[in-house]
Amino acid sequence: ASPFSMEANEVWILKGAPRYAKLGWYGRAPPDALKKVKLLDPAEDRKTSPTVISMDAIKASFESYQREHLEMMLIKAYTGFVAAKEDDVAGGMSVIATGSWGCGAFYNGEPVMFAVQSLAANAAGVDLTYHSLGDGRRLAPAFQLLEEALVRKLTIKEALDLLVERCANDPAFRTKYKPRPRSSM
């Protein structure tokens, strides 16, 4: 285990870290990745460097999300988003750039993670700029859920209840985790 593991209600905020390289992709490295790396002069980025909120996602070792999984991720995202907006040192951010949080090696489902982040952003009073992983997974189920919550004027808690129900009954709201078949000997 890493000595730098985060608590369930903890995020790390990194501010003032200049860029050293620009990558021409998001997600898994393409075969021509090295051709798409552009080295930058970090001195030129000292005044414009972004604030980075580092949040660990739950690693899905299950197929269906339970309420406790969704609540934990909602608290984690809210903690990061509200800190970026309100923290005395690193705050003042009203727009958060985010993406398919935990949807690669951690097997989370894009619709669920998008819905969780959207609810957390609403509660924290920030706007999201969302960058899709680009692996062909659709966010349409999450948009439908969020539109329903908006039309019905649901609270964050009621919208979370709706998400819990969808995760239990709709395959579009499942994780990408697939248990290994047991070998028969």
C-alpha positions in Angstrom: 0.0 0.0 0.0 1.2 3.5 -0.7 2.1 5.7 2.2 0.3 8.4 0.4 -3.2 6.8 0.4 -6.1 9.2 0.8 -8.9 9.0 3.3 -12.5 8.7 2.1 -13.2 12.4 2.7 -9.8 13.7 1.6 -8.4 15.2 -1.6 -5.1 16.8 -2.4 -4.8 20.2 -4.0 -1.7 21.0 -6.0 -1.2 24.7 -6.9 1.6 26.4 -8.8 2.9 23.3 -10.6 4.0 24.4 -14.1 3.6 22.2 -17.1 6.6 20.5 -18.4 5.0 18.7 -21.4 1.8 18.8 -23.5 0.3 15.4 -24.3 -1.7 15.1 -27.5 -4.2 12.6 -26.1 -6.4 11.8 -23.1 -6.8 8.3 -21.7 -4.7 5.3 -22.8 -1.5 6.1 -24.6 -1.8 5.6 -28.3 0.8 3.7 -30.3 2.4 6.9 -31.5 2.4 8.6 -28.1 6.0 9.7 -28.1 5.3 11.7 -31.4 2.5 13.5 -29.6 4.5 14.7 -26.6 5.7 18.3 -26.8 8.2 19.5 -24.1 7.5 22.9 -22.7 9.5 25.5 -20.8 8.1 25.4 -17.2 9.2 29.0 -16.6 6.7 30.2 -19.1 3.8 28.5 -17.2 4.6 29.6 -13.6 1.9 32.3 -13.6 -0.8 30.4 -15.5 -0.3 26.9 -14.0 -3.6 25.3 -13.1 -4.8 24.2 -9.7 -5.0 20.4 -9.7 -7.4 18.5 -7.4 -6.2 15.0 -6.9 -9.0 12.6 -6.0 -8.8 8.8 -5.9 -11.7 6.9 -7.2 -13.2 3.7 -5.9 -11.8 0.6 -7.6 -14.8 -1.4 -8.7 -14.4 -5.0 -7.7 -18.1 -5.5 -8.1 -20.6 -5.3 -11.0 -23.4 -3.2 -9.4 -22.9 0.0 -7.3 -24.4 0.1 -3.9 -25.5 3.2 -2.1 -22.4 3.3 0.1 -20.2 3.3 -3.1 -22.1 6.2 -4.6 -22.2 8.2 -1.3 -18.4 7.8 -0.9 -17.7 9.0 -4.4 -20.2 11.9 -4.1 -18.5 13.0 -0.8 -15.0 12.7 -2.4 -16.0 14.7 -5.5 -17.8 17.4 -3.4 -14.8 17.7 -1.1 -12.5 18.4 -4.1 -14.9 20.7 -5.9 -15.8 22.8 -2.8 -12.2 23.1 -1.8 -11.2 24.3 -5.2 -13.9 27.0 -4.9 -13.7 28.0 -1.2 -10.2 27.1 0.1 -8.3 30.2 1.4 -5.1 29.3 -0.4 -6.1 27.3 -3.5 -9.7 28.5 -3.9 -11.5 30.8 -6.2 -12.0 28.2 -9.0 -15.6 28.3 -10.4 -15.0 25.9 -13.3 -13.6 22.4 -12.8 -12.1 20.5 -15.7 -12.7 16.8 -15.2 -13.2 13.5 -17.0 -14.0 9.8 -16.8 -12.8 9.6 -13.2 -11.8 6.0 -12.4 -13.2 4.6 -15.6 -10.0 3.1 -16.9 -8.0 0.7 -14.7 -10.5 1.1 -11.8 -13.4 -0.2 -13.9 -16.0 2.5 -13.0 -18.8 3.2 -15.4 -18.8 6.5 -17.2 -22.6 7.3 -16.7 -22.3 6.8 -13.0 -19.1 8.8 -12.6 -20.4 11.6 -14.7 -23.7 11.7 -12.7 -21.8 11.6 -9.4 -19.5 14.5 -10.5 -22.5 16.5 -11.8 -24.3 16.2 -8.5 -21.2 17.1 -6.5 -20.5 20.1 -8.8 -24.1 21.3 -8.3 -23.8 21.0 -4.5 -20.4 22.8 -4.5 -21.6 25.6 -6.8 -19.1 25.0 -9.6 -19.4 24.3 -13.3 -17.8 21.3 -15.0 -15.9 21.1 -18.2 -16.0 17.4 -18.9 -13.5 15.5 -21.0 -14.6 12.0 -22.1 -12.2 9.1 -22.0 -12.9 8.5 -25.7 -13.3 4.8 -25.5 -16.8 4.8 -27.1 -18.8 4.6 -23.8 -21.8 6.9 -23.9 -22.9 9.4 -21.3 -26.5 9.5 -22.6 -27.9 7.5 -19.7 -26.4 10.0 -17.2 -27.8 12.9 -19.2 -31.3 11.3 -19.1 -31.0 10.7 -15.3 -29.8 14.3 -14.7 -32.5 15.7 -16.9 -35.1 13.8 -15.1 -33.8 15.1 -11.7 -33.9 18.6 -13.1 -37.4 18.4 -14.5 -38.7 16.8 -11.3 -36.8 19.4 -9.3 -35.1 16.8 -7.2 -32.8 17.6 -4.3 -29.2 16.2 -4.4 -30.4 13.4 -2.0 -33.4 12.6 -4.2 -31.2 12.6 -7.3 -28.8 10.2 -5.5 -31.7 8.0 -4.6 -32.7 7.9 -8.3 -29.0 7.0 -9.2 -29.0 4.2 -6.6 -32.2 2.8 -8.2 -30.8 3.0 -11.7 -27.6 1.3 -10.6 -29.6 -1.6 -9.2 -31.8 -2.0 -12.3 -30.2 -0.5 -15.4 -27.2 -2.3 -17.1 -26.0 1.1 -18.4 -25.3 2.1 -14.8 -23.1 -0.9 -14.0 -19.3 -1.0 -13.5 -16.9 -2.4 -16.2 -15.7 -5.0 -13.7 -16.0 -8.6 -15.0 -15.3 -11.3 -12.5 -12.8 -14.0 -13.8 -14.5 -17.3 -14.6 -13.6 -19.9 -12.1 -11.5 -22.7 -13.5 -12.9 -26.1 -13.2 -10.4 -28.7 -12.2 
